[in-house]
Amino acid sequence: MPAVPLNQIQAQIAELSWKYTRAPEYVEGLRDLFNQYGSLVFKKGQVTRKLRAYPSFHVPPVLMNQLEMSLIANHRRYPQASLALVDALWQEEMIEPKTLAAALLGRVDVGEPEPIMQRILLWCQPDLHPLVQEVVFDHATLTLRERYAAVWLAQIEAWADHPTQTIQNMGLRAMLPLAKDRQFNNLPPLFRLLTPLVQSFTPDQQPVLAELITALARRTPVEMSFLLRQICQRGVSSASLRMLRRLLPIFPLHEQEQLRQAIKDASPTS
């Protein structure tokens, strides 16, 4: 892989920044940049399985990092132009412009959550690819998590409590950035939403559910162990017990022993 010329990238992004307030021109220039560095840097066999899952230019991370820093700086200068650029970026097919749209939306704060929520709800339909959902929930929700957490939690609860599984899955994925965010301390709602999912889940929910339990256990191992022991006492599926056994090593030794006993004593519901 040839070295990525950082100085050249920075110069090109600086030139692109002049188009920040003209969204169609910015997106056109961005597309040219992605085509240049995508074809230059990546060769056959260098693309990960995760990136193959959604159309991508396969550009180097340094380019995305520099673009995101530039967008944030320009948002501070021209906040009134940011939402138009967010919308234009999101309309692009590839994952990279959508990632930048989400990152920029995560910095927008017009004094109310509605413009952010409207776009997230428009973007995150049940048929949206899980990889893109992950991008949105990781990046576009930053202001919601910091300034409007109650509004965002209410939406997550609506998804997680929905009877349709594909919508439930969105709620599960949306919880993960909150669980990982050390600035977010209102964990009891996440524990409540997590409980029925731990008791019984579908195979496609298990990877995200295990990641969510892991994130919460790393933040509050005692409370998480207590919650899981309570869930075991109420009754859990055989699949749940198998998952919890695999997750035992993430807990401190004392919590491991207590949780191991609760798993042993549990009566599988299915």
N, C-alpha and C positions, 0 to 999 in steps of 0.2 A: 504494500500500500504506500503510495507516495505521500510525502509529508504535506500536511495542509498548511498553506501559506497564510498565517494569521494576519500579518500586516495587510496583505491583499484583501482578505475577507473583511477586515475592519474598514478599509477604504471603500470597498463596494457597498457595505452596509451604510456607511456615512452618506454616500451618494443616494442610496435608496431612501434614507430618512427624509430627504427633501420632499418626498412624495407622500409623507404620512397623512397629510390633510386631504389628499386626493386618492381615495381608497382604490378605485379601479387601476390607476397607474401604479400604485404601490404593489398591488397584487400581481400585476403583469411583470414588474421588475423582479419581484420575489420569485415568481415562477422561473424566470430566466436564471436566477441565481441557483435555485435548486437543481435545475437541469444541468447547469455547469458542474456543480460540485458532486451531484449524485453520480454522474457518469464518470467523473475524474477519479473519485476516491474508492468506490466500491466495485469489486469484480465478482464474478461468479463464485459462489461458495462462501462469501463473506457476509451474507445476509442471514440474520438469525431467524429461527422458526417463528418467533413472535412477530417480527417485522413482516414476514411473508403473509401473516394472517390478514393484513389490510393493505390496500394500495399505498405505496410509499416511494418517495424519491431516493431513499436510503442515503441521506446526506450525513456527514460526520457530526458527532455531538457538538464539536466546537462551533460549528456554524449555527446550530440551533441555540446554543448558549449566548452567542454574540447577538443574534437576532432578538432573543428575548430581552436581553439587557437594553438593546436599542429601543425596543418597543416601550419598555417601562420608562426610559428617559424621555421619549417623545410624548408619552401619555402625560407626564408631569407638565410638559410645555404646552401641549394642545389637547387637554382633556375633552374638549367639546367635539373633537374629531374621532375619538376612540371607538365609540359604539358603531359608527359607520364602517370603520375598518374591521372591527370584530365581525360584523355581519358579512362583509365581503370575503374575509379570510375563511369563514366557516363554509361558504358556498363552494369552496374548492374541493376537489375529489380526494386528494391525497391526505395522509395522516399529518404531515408536517404543518401545512397551513392551518388545519383544524387544531393542532396542538398550540400554535401561536395564538389563534383566536381564543382558546380557553385560557391561556396564560394572560392575555391582555384583559379579558373579561374579569379575571380574578383580581385585577388591580383597579377596576372601575368602581367608584363610589360617588353616586350623584346625590347622596343624602337620603336615599330610600332603597329598599331591596328589590322593588318591582322590576326595573329594567334588567337586572341580573337574573332574577327568577324567571322572567318571561322567556329569556333566551335558553336557559337551562331546560325548562319544561318543553320548549319547542324542539331543542336538540335531542333530548334524552327520551325518545320513544322506545317502547319495548323491543323493537326490531333493530335498534342501533347496535352496531357491532360492540361486543364487550370491551374490546381494546380501546375503542373511542369513548365509550362510557367511562372507562377508567381514567382516560386523559381529562375528560370534563370534570369528573368528581375530584380528581387530584388538584387540578389547576384553576378551574373556573370558580370554585367555591371559596377561594381564600378570603375575600371580603365578607362573604356570608358567614364564614366561621368566626371571623374576628369581630364583626360589627352587628350581625343579624342572626346570631346562632339560634334563637328561638324560632324564627321564621324557617330557617333551613331544617331544623329538627322536626318541625311540624310536617314539612314535606316528606322527609325521610320516613316518618311514622306512617304517613298516608300510603307510601309505596310499600313499606314492610308489612303493613296490616292488610294489604289488598289481597283478595282471594285468588287473583290471577298470578301464576308463578313467575311469569316473565317480568311482571311489575314488581313482585316481591324481590326478585333478583336485583333490580335496580336499587331498591332500598338497602339491600345487603351490601352492594358495592359502594353505595354512598356513605355508609357508616364507617368504612375503612379509613378514609382520610381523617375523620374526627377522632377515631381511636388512636391514630398515630400522631395527632397534633398535640404536642405537650402543652400548648397554650389553651387547649380546650379541656376544661375540668368538670363539665357537667356530664359525668359518665352514667349515672343511674338510668336515664332514658335509653342509653345503648344496652345496658344490662336487661332492661325490660323487653326491648325489641329482640334481643338475642335469644331469650329463653325459649320461645316456641320453636325457633329454628334449630337450636341445639337438640331439642327433644326429638325432632323428626325433620329430615331434610332430603332433598333429591340429590342424585350423584353430581349434577352439574353445579349445585350450590356448595358442595363440600370444600373445594379449594379456597374459595373466598371466605367461607365460614371458618376454616382452620386458620387462615391468615388473620382474621379478625380476632379470634380467641387469642392467638399468639401476641398480637399487638396489645391487647388489653392486659394479658398476663404479664407482659414486660413492664407495663406501667403500674399495675396494681395486683401483684400476684396473690396476696392474701384474700382480697375481695373477690378476685376472679375464681380462685379455688373454692371459696365458700359458695359462690353462685353455682358453680358446676356440681358441687356436692348436693346442693338443694335440688338441682334439676335431676340428678341421678335418683334421689329419693322419690321424686314425683313419678318417675318412669320415663325411660328413653328407649329409642330404637336400638337394635343390635348394631346398626351402622354407626350410631352416635357413640356407643361404647367403644367400638373399634377405633374411631377417630380420637376419642379422649385418651385412650391408652397410648396412641402414637404421640400425643401432645404432652404426655407426662414430663418428658425431659426439659420442657421450657420453664417448669416451675422450680422454685427452691426445694431442697430435699424435704423439709418438713411438710410443705404443701403437697409435694409429690406423694408422700406416704398417706396422708389423709385422703387425697383424691383417689389414689389407687384402691384404698379400702372401700370407698364409696362406689367405685366402679365394680368392684368384686361383689358388693352386696346388692347391686341394682338388679331389678327384674326387667329384662328386655320386654318392650311392648310389642315388638314385631321382629 
